């Protein structure tokens, strides 16, 4: 069960990474959105470390 949860968190983390990269490459990136995505990514990273 924990392994499935970790896998899901890793997938979410990678998805957020891709969204951050895509937003950063836009001509006028939304910095507020990037900050929000980075915070979500950090929360996932912290959850993975606790697992």
Secondary structure as a PSIPRED ss2 file (coil, helix, strand):
# PSIPRED VFORMAT (PSIPRED V4.0)

   1 X C   1.000  0.000  0.000
   2 X H   0.000  1.000  0.000
   3 X H   0.000  1.000  0.000
   4 X H   0.000  1.000  0.000
   5 X H   0.000  1.000  0.000
   6 X H   0.000  1.000  0.000
   7 X H   0.000  1.000  0.000
   8 X H   0.000  1.000  0.000
   9 X H   0.000  1.000  0.000
  10 X H   0.000  1.000  0.000
  11 X H   0.000  1.000  0.000
  12 X H   0.000  1.000  0.000
  13 X H   0.000  1.000  0.000
  14 X H   0.000  1.000  0.000
  15 X H   0.000  1.000  0.000
  16 X H   0.000  1.000  0.000
  17 X H   0.000  1.000  0.000
  18 X H   0.000  1.000  0.000
  19 X H   0.000  1.000  0.000
  20 X H   0.000  1.000  0.000
  21 X H   0.000  1.000  0.000
  22 X H   0.000  1.000  0.000
  23 X H   0.000  1.000  0.000
  24 X H   0.000  1.000  0.000
  25 X H   0.000  1.000  0.000
  26 X C   1.000  0.000  0.000
  27 X C   1.000  0.000  0.000
  28 X C   1.000  0.000  0.000
  29 X C   1.000  0.000  0.000
  30 X C   1.000  0.000  0.000
  31 X H   0.000  1.000  0.000
  32 X H   0.000  1.000  0.000
  33 X H   0.000  1.000  0.000
  34 X H   0.000  1.000  0.000
  35 X H   0.000  1.000  0.000
  36 X H   0.000  1.000  0.000
  37 X H   0.000  1.000  0.000
  38 X H   0.000  1.000  0.000
  39 X H   0.000  1.000  0.000
  40 X H   0.000  1.000  0.000
  41 X H   0.000  1.000  0.000
  42 X H   0.000  1.000  0.000
  43 X H   0.000  1.000  0.000
  44 X H   0.000  1.000  0.000
  45 X H   0.000  1.000  0.000
  46 X H   0.000  1.000  0.000
  47 X H   0.000  1.000  0.000
  48 X H   0.000  1.000  0.000
  49 X H   0.000  1.000  0.000
  50 X H   0.000  1.000  0.000
  51 X C   1.000  0.000  0.000
